[in-house]
Amino acid sequence: MIPVKDTVTSQGIPFATTSIIVVNLVLFYQEVKYGQQFILPLSVSPYDIYLYLVEGKGSFLGIHKAIFVSGFLHGGYLHIFFNMLFLYVFGPAVEKAFGTARYVLFYITAVFVSFYTYCLVHPETHIPIIGA
């Protein structure tokens, strides 16, 4: 089922949810416009983590910046459409329940947890992680 509404209502504009959606859409526009030349410098794969930990290649800050940015990149029109739809429908209720600061922290934490979980399941892949 495709969500169209939530039973929890929120008052006012959900600032964090709206901001996250706008950032996602702006970055997706850049992805479509510039393609690989935009994505590759911002991408990171589980193999990059291996290279950093075992061989010392890359930097801690660079790796984690790429992981953070990967949470705002999407692999295609359907990917961004459904992610933004679910965020639009359910995000305001979660933001209201958590509060704006904790909601943003939750979103960022989810990006890192999902990346490192993927690394544990697929440590050998060289394919960059894209998407929240």
Legacy VTK file of the C-alpha trace (Angstrom):
# vtk DataFile Version 3.0
C-alpha trace
ASCII
DATASET POLYDATA
POINTS 132 float
0.000 0.000 0.000
1.185 3.476 -0.818
0.758 5.875 2.104
-1.302 8.971 1.459
-1.871 10.213 4.998
-1.114 9.582 8.638
-3.591 9.629 11.518
-1.250 11.748 13.653
-1.621 15.408 12.832
0.996 18.058 13.447
0.590 21.782 13.868
2.692 24.131 11.790
5.376 23.365 9.267
7.652 20.434 10.162
10.928 22.338 9.679
13.346 19.399 9.786
11.244 17.130 7.566
10.758 19.895 5.012
14.478 20.720 5.075
15.484 17.075 4.607
13.104 16.723 1.661
14.442 19.918 0.047
18.083 18.830 0.496
17.274 15.416 -0.988
15.548 16.982 -3.999
18.322 19.533 -4.608
21.000 16.836 -4.473
18.953 14.548 -6.716
18.657 17.363 -9.251
22.460 17.655 -9.160
22.779 13.885 -9.622
20.542 13.972 -12.696
22.218 17.065 -14.113
25.870 16.051 -13.599
25.693 12.249 -13.293
28.801 10.312 -12.267
31.003 13.398 -12.012
28.750 14.591 -9.177
28.222 11.244 -7.460
31.673 9.625 -7.499
33.531 12.268 -5.446
30.785 12.013 -2.806
30.535 8.222 -2.744
31.932 5.618 -0.388
31.818 1.821 -0.428
32.439 -0.866 2.185
35.760 -1.509 0.446
36.737 2.119 1.101
36.232 1.448 4.807
38.518 -1.588 4.510
41.174 0.523 2.773
40.940 3.140 5.503
41.060 0.700 8.428
43.625 -1.768 7.090
45.809 0.251 4.737
45.309 3.759 6.105
44.049 5.158 2.800
41.668 8.101 3.023
40.760 10.129 6.069
38.323 9.636 8.912
36.616 12.950 8.164
36.495 12.304 4.411
34.975 8.842 4.835
32.328 10.040 7.271
31.473 13.094 5.189
30.862 10.749 2.246
28.708 8.452 4.400
26.666 11.453 5.567
26.154 12.728 2.016
25.241 9.232 0.781
22.144 9.435 2.973
20.851 12.175 0.691
21.671 10.537 -2.652
19.241 8.329 -4.559
19.569 5.723 -7.285
16.725 6.837 -9.530
13.362 8.516 -9.862
11.370 5.787 -8.109
13.907 5.605 -5.289
13.631 9.308 -4.490
9.879 9.428 -5.120
9.023 6.700 -2.625
11.584 7.831 -0.040
10.253 11.400 -0.168
6.639 10.195 -0.145
7.187 8.176 3.029
9.180 11.024 4.578
6.415 13.511 3.705
3.673 11.283 5.121
5.360 9.954 8.261
8.172 12.450 8.926
6.045 15.197 10.512
4.579 12.801 13.103
8.016 11.438 13.984
9.449 14.964 14.149
6.588 16.011 16.433
7.117 12.982 18.697
10.924 13.308 18.868
11.318 17.067 18.680
13.245 18.702 15.848
16.784 18.252 17.211
16.321 14.590 18.168
14.582 13.906 14.848
17.554 15.279 12.889
19.939 13.279 15.090
17.783 10.184 14.491
17.913 10.720 10.706
21.694 11.159 10.699
22.169 8.169 13.009
20.002 6.051 10.693
22.254 6.985 7.757
25.380 5.801 9.583
23.789 2.687 11.107
22.405 1.599 7.742
25.774 2.170 6.051
27.750 0.185 8.625
25.121 -2.574 8.691
25.479 -2.875 4.924
29.263 -3.035 5.388
28.886 -5.963 7.786
26.653 -7.848 5.351
28.607 -6.992 2.172
32.177 -6.122 3.250
33.736 -7.035 -0.094
31.710 -4.787 -2.382
33.316 -1.905 -4.241
29.918 -0.475 -5.216
29.284 2.901 -3.562
26.353 3.138 -1.201
23.640 5.494 -2.406
20.406 6.263 -0.648
18.786 6.582 2.662
LINES 1 133
132 0 1 2 3 4 5 6 7 8 9 10 11 12 13 14 15 16 17 18 19 20 21 22 23 24 25 26 27 28 29 30 31 32 33 34 35 36 37 38 39 40 41 42 43 44 45 46 47 48 49 50 51 52 53 54 55 56 57 58 59 60 61 62 63 64 65 66 67 68 69 70 71 72 73 74 75 76 77 78 79 80 81 82 83 84 85 86 87 88 89 90 91 92 93 94 95 96 97 98 99 100 101 102 103 104 105 106 107 108 109 110 111 112 113 114 115 116 117 118 119 120 121 122 123 124 125 126 127 128 129 130 131
